[in-house]
Amino acid sequence: MVDMNQKINIVYEDNHLLIVEKPINVPVQLDSSNDQDLLTILKSYLKEKYNKPGNVYLGLVHRLDRPVGGIMVFAKTSKAASRLSEQVRNHTFKKFYYAIVEGKVKEKETLVDKLIKDSRTNISYVSDKGKEAKLDYELVSYNSKYSLVRINLKTGRSHQIRVQFSSRNHPLFGDQKYNKNSKVGDQIALFAYEISFIHPIKKELMTFKLDLPTRKPWNLFNI
C-alpha cells in the first residue's frame, strides 16, 4: 500500500518537470520489498492534484540508492523524459553530492575506475571487465576522523560513489554495504544536494539545490 501521508518536499513543478526531495530509505521505484516507492507516491500526488482519470505518466530519468536522500527530477511527459535521458547519456545533466567518508582525503582528486555489479548480491566492485566510473571531489572539511567532501558525479554506475571511496579505504559513514565499521542504525552519509540540466522544452539552464540535512552525522560539521 502507498502511504500518501508520506510528505514529499516538492521543490519545483511545471507542465514538463517535477523536482522533489527523495526521502531517505524510500526506494525510487517498486522493488522486491514491496515497500512504498517514490514513483508511485508522486503519481498518486499528480492524480489527486489534477484530478486525472486513469494512469498518470511520470518518467524516471535518474536514480538514487534507497538509503540515499536528495534532489531528483521526474518528467511529466514522454518528450521531456526522452530529452532529459539524452542529457544523462551525454553527461550534460550534472549531479552533485555531499558525502562523509572515513579518514582524511586529498584536497581535490578525480577518481576513475571500472565498476561491475553482481546482480545476485547487488554488490558493485572494481573490475577490468566493468564500465568506466568517474567522479571529481574536493575536501570541504575534516574533523580529525571524518572528511566532508563535495562530489561532481561524472558517470552514474550502481553504488559508484560508495564503491570508489571504499576501495580507497575511505568508506562512507553509515554505509551498511561497503563499510565494515558501520553500526546497525547508522544512516549513510550521502546526499544529492544539487542537479543542473537544460529544460527539455524551454531550453533554459535549470539548477536546483538543497541544504544539507541537520541530522547525525551531518551535524558533525559546521558549514
C-alpha positions as CSV (number, residue, x, y, z in Angstrom):
1,M,0.0,0.0,0.0
2,V,1.2,3.5,-0.8
3,D,1.3,5.8,2.2
4,M,0.0,9.1,0.9
5,N,0.8,10.6,4.3
6,Q,4.5,10.4,3.4
7,K,5.2,14.0,2.9
8,I,7.4,14.8,-0.1
9,N,9.1,18.1,-0.5
10,I,8.1,19.4,-3.9
11,V,10.9,21.7,-4.9
12,Y,9.6,22.8,-8.4
13,E,6.9,21.8,-10.8
14,D,5.7,22.9,-14.2
15,N,3.9,21.2,-17.1
16,H,7.0,19.2,-18.0
17,L,9.0,18.6,-14.8
18,L,8.6,17.6,-11.2
19,I,11.6,18.3,-8.9
20,V,11.4,16.7,-5.5
21,E,13.5,15.8,-2.5
22,K,13.7,12.0,-2.2
23,P,13.3,10.9,1.5
24,I,15.9,8.5,2.9
25,N,15.1,4.8,2.9
26,V,12.4,5.1,0.3
27,P,13.0,3.2,-3.0
28,V,12.8,5.2,-6.1
29,Q,10.5,2.6,-7.8
30,L,8.8,-0.5,-6.7
31,D,11.1,-3.4,-5.9
32,S,11.0,-6.8,-4.3
33,S,10.4,-5.4,-0.9
34,N,7.0,-4.0,-2.0
35,D,7.6,-1.0,0.3
36,Q,6.1,2.3,-0.7
37,D,8.1,3.8,-3.5
38,L,8.7,7.4,-4.6
39,L,7.4,7.0,-8.2
40,T,4.1,5.6,-7.0
41,I,3.7,8.3,-4.4
42,L,4.3,11.0,-6.9
43,K,1.9,9.5,-9.5
44,S,-0.7,9.5,-6.8
45,Y,0.1,13.1,-5.9
46,L,-0.4,14.2,-9.6
47,K,-3.5,12.1,-10.0
48,E,-5.1,13.7,-7.0
49,K,-3.8,17.3,-7.6
50,Y,-5.0,17.4,-11.2
51,N,-8.0,15.0,-10.8
52,K,-6.6,12.8,-13.6
53,P,-8.5,9.8,-14.7
54,G,-6.7,6.5,-15.4
55,N,-3.0,6.1,-15.2
56,V,-0.6,9.0,-14.7
57,Y,2.6,9.3,-16.7
58,L,5.8,10.1,-14.8
59,G,9.1,9.4,-16.4
60,L,12.1,8.2,-14.3
61,V,15.2,10.0,-15.5
62,H,17.8,9.0,-12.9
63,R,18.0,7.1,-9.6
64,L,19.2,7.4,-6.1
65,D,20.0,4.3,-3.9
66,R,17.3,3.5,-1.4
67,P,19.1,4.8,1.7
68,V,20.2,8.0,0.0
69,G,18.2,11.2,0.1
70,G,18.3,14.3,-2.0
71,I,17.2,16.1,-5.2
72,M,15.6,14.3,-8.1
73,V,13.9,15.3,-11.3
74,F,11.0,13.4,-12.9
75,A,9.5,14.0,-16.3
76,K,5.8,14.7,-16.7
77,T,5.8,14.0,-20.4
78,S,7.5,11.4,-22.6
79,K,9.1,14.1,-24.6
80,A,10.7,15.6,-21.5
81,A,11.8,12.2,-20.4
82,S,13.5,11.5,-23.7
83,R,15.3,14.8,-23.8
84,L,16.4,14.6,-20.1
85,S,17.6,11.0,-20.6
86,E,19.7,12.2,-23.6
87,Q,21.4,14.8,-21.3
88,V,22.1,12.0,-18.8
89,R,23.7,9.9,-21.6
90,N,25.9,12.8,-22.9
91,H,26.8,14.0,-19.4
92,T,25.3,17.5,-19.7
93,F,23.0,16.5,-16.8
94,K,25.1,17.5,-13.7
95,K,24.7,15.8,-10.4
96,F,26.4,17.0,-7.2
97,Y,26.6,15.2,-3.8
98,Y,27.9,15.7,-0.3
99,A,29.4,12.7,1.5
100,I,31.1,12.0,4.8
101,V,33.9,9.5,4.5
102,E,36.3,7.9,7.0
103,G,39.8,9.4,7.3
104,K,41.3,12.4,5.6
105,V,41.2,12.5,1.9
106,K,43.2,14.6,-0.5
107,E,42.2,18.3,-1.0
108,K,41.0,17.5,-4.6
109,E,41.0,14.5,-6.8
110,T,39.5,12.8,-9.8
111,L,38.6,9.1,-9.3
112,V,38.4,6.8,-12.3
113,D,37.7,3.1,-12.1
114,K,35.9,0.3,-13.9
115,L,32.9,-1.0,-11.9
116,I,30.8,-4.1,-12.3
117,K,27.7,-5.1,-10.4
118,D,26.9,-8.7,-9.2
119,S,23.2,-8.9,-9.8
120,R,22.9,-11.9,-7.4
121,T,24.3,-9.9,-4.4
122,N,23.5,-6.3,-5.5
123,I,27.2,-5.5,-4.7
124,S,29.4,-3.5,-7.1
125,Y,33.1,-3.8,-7.2
126,V,36.2,-2.6,-9.2
127,S,37.0,-4.9,-12.2
128,D,38.7,-4.5,-15.5
129,K,35.6,-6.1,-17.0
130,G,33.4,-3.2,-15.7
131,K,32.3,0.1,-17.2
132,E,34.1,3.4,-16.6
133,A,33.1,5.2,-13.4
134,K,34.4,8.8,-12.9
135,L,33.9,11.5,-10.3
136,D,35.6,14.6,-9.1
137,Y,35.6,15.6,-5.5
138,E,37.0,18.3,-3.2
139,L,37.5,18.3,0.5
140,V,35.2,20.7,2.3
141,S,36.1,20.0,6.0
142,Y,38.0,17.5,8.1
143,N,37.3,16.9,11.8
144,S,40.2,14.6,12.8
145,K,38.2,11.4,12.0
146,Y,35.9,12.1,9.0
147,S,36.1,14.1,5.8
148,L,33.2,16.0,4.4
149,V,33.5,16.0,0.6
150,R,31.7,17.6,-2.3
151,I,31.3,15.4,-5.3
152,N,30.7,16.1,-9.0
153,L,29.4,12.8,-10.3
154,K,30.5,12.3,-13.9
155,T,29.0,8.9,-14.6
156,G,26.1,7.0,-12.9
157,R,27.2,3.5,-12.1
158,S,25.4,1.5,-9.5
159,H,26.7,2.4,-6.0
160,Q,29.5,4.3,-7.7
161,I,30.4,6.9,-5.0
162,R,30.2,4.3,-2.3
163,V,32.5,1.8,-4.1
164,Q,35.0,4.3,-5.3
165,F,35.7,5.7,-1.9
166,S,35.5,2.4,0.0
167,S,38.0,0.8,-2.5
168,R,40.5,3.6,-1.4
169,N,39.9,2.9,2.3
170,H,37.7,5.9,2.7
171,P,34.2,4.2,3.1
172,L,31.2,6.4,3.6
173,F,29.9,6.8,7.2
174,G,27.0,4.5,7.8
175,D,27.3,2.6,4.6
176,Q,25.9,-0.8,5.5
177,K,27.1,-2.5,2.3
178,Y,30.6,-1.2,1.9
179,N,31.8,0.0,5.3
180,K,32.6,-2.8,7.8
181,N,32.7,-0.2,10.6
182,S,29.1,0.8,10.2
183,K,26.8,0.2,13.1
184,V,23.2,-1.0,13.0
185,G,21.0,2.0,12.8
186,D,23.7,4.3,11.2
187,Q,22.3,6.2,8.2
188,I,24.6,6.5,5.2
189,A,26.2,10.0,4.8
190,L,25.5,10.6,1.2
191,F,23.2,13.4,0.0
192,A,22.3,14.5,-3.5
193,Y,22.2,18.3,-3.0
194,E,22.3,19.8,-6.5
195,I,21.2,19.0,-10.1
196,S,21.7,21.1,-13.2
197,F,20.3,20.5,-16.6
198,I,18.8,22.2,-19.7
199,H,15.0,22.5,-19.5
200,P,13.7,19.9,-22.1
201,I,11.2,22.4,-23.6
202,K,12.3,25.9,-22.7
203,K,16.0,25.2,-23.3
204,E,17.0,27.2,-20.2
205,L,19.6,26.1,-17.7
206,M,17.9,24.9,-14.6
207,T,19.7,24.4,-11.3
208,F,18.2,23.2,-8.0
209,K,19.9,22.9,-4.6
210,L,19.0,21.6,-1.2
211,D,20.5,22.5,2.1
212,L,22.4,19.7,3.9
213,P,20.4,17.7,6.5
214,T,20.9,18.7,10.1
215,R,20.7,15.2,11.5
216,K,23.6,13.0,12.5
217,P,26.3,12.7,11.1
218,W,25.9,15.9,9.1
219,N,25.8,17.9,12.3
220,L,29.4,16.9,13.0
221,F,30.4,19.6,10.5
222,N,29.5,23.3,10.7
223,I,29.2,24.6,7.1
